């Protein structure tokens, strides 16, 4: 399987301002499935948009989903310029869940 995971942080009080996994239902339904899987494994929120490119035009995840490459964006909450306690471990857990979904690990 070919897929893309984009992993980074979100600032408290920002959008979404919490640990979350983004996916889309169209045109790549597998993105929504993958986002829900990772969110379920990591105790994060799954944020699934109806259509790629409708919320964040130019986002890597959306661009890939619009071109039939299953993609998700995983974000952990931490203030810009700092590393919140547990955020590295949470992001790593998201990465491992991404790989586990495809039975790579």
N, C-alpha and C positions, 0 to 999 in steps of 0.2 A: 504494500500500500504506500502511496505517496501522500504526505500530509504536511502541514506547517503549523507550528506552535509559536506564537509571538509572546514572549514573557517579559513583563516589566512591572512597574509600580503605579499606584494611584495615590494621590495625596489625600489625607483626611480632610473632609469637607469638600473634596472635589467630586468629579463625576467618574466612576460611581462612588468613590470614597470608601470602598469596602473591598474585601477579598472577593473577586468575581472572575467568572469565565464567560467570555463573549462568544457567541456563535450566531449563525443565521439559518433560517429554514429554507430560503430559496436564494439562488438556484441549487445550492448544495445542502440538501437535508442532512447529510452525514455530519455537517458542521454543528448543527443543533444537537444531534445525538452525542457527539464527542464532548461538547461543552457541558451537557448534563452529566455525562459520565465523570468527567474530571471534577466538576463541582460536587457531585455526590461523594466521591472518594476523598475530597479534601475539606469538606465542610464549608465550601464557598457558595456564593450565589451564582446561579446560572442566569445569564442575561441573553436571551435569544430574540433577535430581531427577525421580523417577517421576511425582509429582503436585504441582501447584501448591498451596501452602498447607500442605503436610505438614511442612515444616521450619521456616519462618519465617512464622508467621501474622501477617498485617497488613503484610507487605512489599509495597511498591508493585508490584514486578514480579509477584508472585503474584496480587495482587488483579486486575491487568490481564489476566493469563493466564486466570484463572478467569472473566473476562468477555469472552473471545474477542479480546483485544487482544494480539497477539504482543509479548512483552516480554522483556528480558534485564537483568541487573545486571552491570556491569563494575567491577571493583575493582583498584586498583593498591596495592602495598605501600608504605606510608610511615607513620612514627610520627605519632600524633596531635599536633597543634600544630606540625608541621614539614612541610617539603616535601623529600622525599628526592631526591637527584640522579637525574634521568631519569624521575621519576614523572609529571611534567606531560606530557612527550613521549609516554610510554607511554599515558596516559589519552587524549591527543589522537589517537594512533594507533588506539586502540580506537574512538573516536568516528568517525574517518574510515572505519574498516572497517565500522562499522554503516551509514554512509551508502553506502559502495561496494556493500554487499550488495544494497541497493535501487536501485543504479545511479543514485544522486543525484549522485555525484561520480565 
